[in-house]
Structures are given as structure tokens and as C-alpha cells.
Amino acid sequence: MKQIGILPTLLTLTLCLLAPSVEAKTGKKKNKQPIKKIEVHCPTLNDIKDCPDTGCGKSLDPLLNQQKNIKEGDPDNFTNLPFSKFAKLPKTVPGYIGIGFPRDKLKEKGEGDMVRVVAFAIESRPQKSESGESCNCGFRAKDPKNTDVHIVLVSTPTLKLKANAGNGNSAVTNTRKKREARSQTAEYTPRVRDARNEDFDGSKLKDLINPNKGGFLKVRVTGLLLYDSEHALGGIKLLRRTDWEIHPIFRLEFCPKDKICLAASDTNWVDINN
């Protein structure tokens, strides 16, 4: 009789042990990365000079925006960063708690360092978002003087152009998308352009990249490393290799296509603003 009584007891114990794991599986997922965004009131805005370095808007990370909006730096005092190492910077940084929190651990990994990268630019485009970015106080794409220029960098010249009958896109579109998935980002900001009295709007670079001229351009980019925590840890992912950027750019040089340019030599490099 005692042996028969053991079965219900074992069954009860088994169900008790299983219950927490079942509940854990069916429970709500916890947010792994805390978010600490705030609201900053927007002042009267005529141009980027009226925009605080925190940016403004209803929900933003002022520390990220301040990092993006640095406008003082010495592009002659840099560290060379091979593209391969640029692309392998960590996708997450231990100790960085989450969006909106202090960025000390990011700085330990290099954020804010002036670096120089040699790569191939395959796209130069103005801000896409019509709603505007909080770092630029919501100025929209129709205000190119007050918004960023996004430059897509890859490690080698473009692949052989190939169309895909399945999606109906052109060979240029398909090739660029494939390359951009392996790219790194560089951003020319309106504050740096204003501070350095530069007219760069991306159009000259875009013309030099033109698919009819090869679809790529060798460039040497000097600027500050930035970890784009908004995209790295947020819900909106961009088409690129990692979310480390050169942002802002302080100097952009290109190599004429009939010349040879080496990373460690200034010979033949041309400043895009000259």
C-alpha cells in the first residue's frame, strides 16, 4: 500500500518542478536593454545654429546626440584604422547599459577617437527620413544644409553588376544592396560643415561615384568614431555590417580614378571641398 501511495506524490512533485519552466516560456519577454530617453523642448529654429547639441524632440538620447554633434576636432591628429578592424568593432559593448545611459564604456572602446579609414564609397545620399532626426532638431530632407549626408563605405570596389529577374530591380540596385549589407557608415554633419565653412552636400561625391563612372570611388575619411546605440540596441536595424560609424567626418578625400593613392601617403589625394 505504501508503494502505491508514492506514485501520486511523485506526480505532484514533478508537476511542481515543471510549473516554473512552463510559466517562464509563456510569460512576457523582459527588455534586455533598458532605455532612458527624455524630451527636449525645441526652440525657434531657423537653421542648425539654433539647434542645441542635445537635439530636441519628444523621445531622444541627448548623450548620443551630443556625440554626433561634436563640431571641433583636429583631422591632422588621427589614428589609422584599417577597414577590416573598423568592420569588426563589437556589435555590443559590455558595461554600456542601454540607450540614453552614460557612454563611458563606449569611449573605452574608442568612441570619440579621431580615426582615418581608407575605403570605397558606393553611395552618397542625404537624410532619408522625412520626419527628421532628433540630433538635427527635426530638420527634414528638404533642408539639406541642416541635415546629415550619409556615405556608404565598403572594403573593395563594387562587385560585377548582376540583375535579379525575381525582384525586378536593376543590376545597379541589386549590387548596391548586396554591398551595403557589408558596409560601414560615415556621416557629414551640418554643424561641422558650418563650423569649417564647407559647402559639402554630397552631390559632388555622388557624381564621382556614378555607376557610369564605375559605381565606386576610393576615399580617405577622417573623423570621430561613434557607436550608433539607437540602431544597435533599438528596434530599427540599418543595412550595414555593424553600427559603429565615422560620425562626424572632419575631412573627406578622394582618389581620382586615373591616379594611385596610398593610405599612408598624401600624394594624389584630393580634398572633396577643394
N, C-alpha and C positions, 0 to 999 in steps of 0.2 A: 504493500500500500504506500509506503514512503517513497519507493522508486517512481511509482506512477505520479505522485504529487510533485515530483521535481520538474516534470515537463511544463506545466503551466508557469512555474516560477521562472524557468529558463526563457520561455517565450516572452514573458513580461520584461525580463531584463534585456533581451535582445531588442525589443521594440523601443525601450527607453534609450538604449545606446544609439539606435538608428535615428531617432527622432530629431536630434540637433542637426545631423548632417542633411536630412531631408529639408528641414526648415531653412538651413543655410542656402541650399540650392534654389529654393523657391522665394527667398527673401530678396529685397531690393539691393542692387549693387551699390556699394559705397563709392563716393567720388574719391579716387586715389590722389588727385591733385587738388588741394584747396585753392580757392580763388578769392582774391582780395582786391576787387575793383572798387573805384569810387566815382563820384560825379564831380566834374569841374565846370563851373558856370562859364559859358562863352561870352567874352566881351564883344563890343562892337568891332567887327572885322572888315578892314579894307584890303589888307594883304597879309602876307605871312609875318610881317613885323609886328602885327597886333596880336599874334597868337602866342600864349605863354609856352614855355618849353615843356610843360606837362601835357600840352594839348588841352582839349576841352571836349565835353560831351557827357552823356548820361552814365556810361559804364566804361571806364578805361583804367589802364595801368599807368599811372604817372611816372613810375620809375623806368619802365620800358620806353615810354615816350621821351623822357629826358635823355636817355641813352641815344635814341635815334636822332635827337635834335641838337646834339653837340655840333657847334659850328667853328670851334677853334681847334687847330691841330697843325702839326709840322710834318708835311709829307716827305720831307728830306730825312726825317729821323724815323726809320721804319725797320722792320724785320722781314726778310724774305720768307714767304710761306708757299712752299710747293703746292700745286693744286691737289695732289694726292693726299697731303696732310689736311688741307682745307676740307676736303670731302669726307675725311674720317673723323672730324671733330665729333665728340659724343652727342648722341641724339637726346639724351637726358643727362643732367648733371647732379650727382649725389650731393645732398645738402641744400639744393635750391628747392624750397618748399613748394612753390607754385606761383601762378600768375598773380602779380601785384605785391609779392613779398621782396624783401631786400635781396640784392643781386651780388652779394659778396662772393659767394661760391662760384658764380659765373665769371667774375673778374679774376679769380684764381685760375680759371681755365683759359683766360686770355681775353675776355670781353673788355673792349676799350683799348686794346693794343693796336698801334699803328702797324699795319702789315702791307706787304706788296705781293700781289699774285699775278702771274702770267698765265693767260688762258685764251680761249677763243670765244668771242661774243657771237651769239647766233640770233639774238633778238634785243631790240631796244624799244621799250614801249612806255607810254605814260600810265599813270594810275588807272586801273580798270574800274574800280568801284565808283559808281555814280553817287553813292551816299557819302563819299569822302572818308578819310581816315582821321581818327581822333588826334594823332600826333600832329596833323596839319590843320586841326580845328575844323575838320569837315569840308575844307575846300575841295571842290569836285574836279573831275577830269577836264571840264570846260575851262578851268583856271590853271593851265599848265605851269605858269610862273610860280604858283603857290602849292604845287604838288610834286611828288617824287617821280623820278624816271627809273623804271625797273630794267635792269640789264641781266640777261641770261648768259651765264658763263659755263663752258664745258672744257674738257681736258684736251680734246683733239679736234681737228677740222670735221665738218659735218660728214655723215655717212653718205653712201651712194643714195641718191634720191630714188624712192620707190613708192608708187601709188598702191593703194589697197582698194580693190574693187568692192569689198564688202561694206566699207563705210562711206564710199563716195568722195572721200577727201582727196585733195591733190597730193602729189608726191612731196611737195614742199611742206604742206601742212602735216602730213604723216611723219616725215623725217624730223621736223622740228619738235613735234610732240614726243617722239621717242628719245630725242637728245635731251629735251628739257627734263625728263624724268631722272636723268643722271647729272643734272646741273647744280650749280651753286648760284646764289643771287648777290648782286651788287646794286646799291641804291644811291642815286644822286639826289640830294635833298634840296629843297628851295632855300633853306637857311644858309647852307654852305655856298650855294650859287650867289645869294645876295651878299654874304659876308666877303666873298672873294671877287665880287663884281664880274661873275661869269654868266654868259647867256645860254649855257648848255640846256637844251630841251630834248635831246635825244634824236632829233631829226637828222643831223649830220651823221651820227653813228649808224642810224638805221639805213641811210642811203649807202654807206660804205659796206654794210652787211648784205645789202640787196641780193636776193637769190641770183639775179642776172650777173652779179659780180662774185659769185661763189657761195653766198649764203652764210659766210662766217668772216670774222676779222680777228686777227691776233691782237690782243690788247695787254696792257700792263696797268693794273688797277691798284691804287694806293688809298687806303682808308682804314677805318676802325672796325675791328671785329665786333659783331653783335649777335647775341643769341635771341632769335625771334620767339620768345616764350609764348606769345599769343597763339602762334600757329603750331609750335612744337607740342604744347600741352593742351591747347584748346581743341575745339571740335572741327575746325576748318583746316584741312590739310592742303598744302600747296604742292604743285607738281615740281618736285626737286629732290635732290639726294638727301640733304639734311637742312635743318632750319637755322644754321649759322650763316651769317651774311657779312659782306663788307658794307657797312651802313653807319655813317655816311661815307661816300667817296670824297677824297680830297684832291686826287689827281687821276686823270684818265688819259693814257697814251695809247696810240695805235701804231701798228707796223704797216707801212704801205706795202701793197701786195707784190711789188716788184723789188722789195728790199729784204734783207736778212736782219732780224733783230734778236739779240740775245738778252736773257733775263738780267744778267749782271753788267751789261754794257748799255750806255746811253745812246750809242750810235744808231742812227736811223729812226729811233722812236719819235713820234710826233704828238705833241700835246693836242688833245681834241679841241681845246679852246683857243688855239693859235690860228 
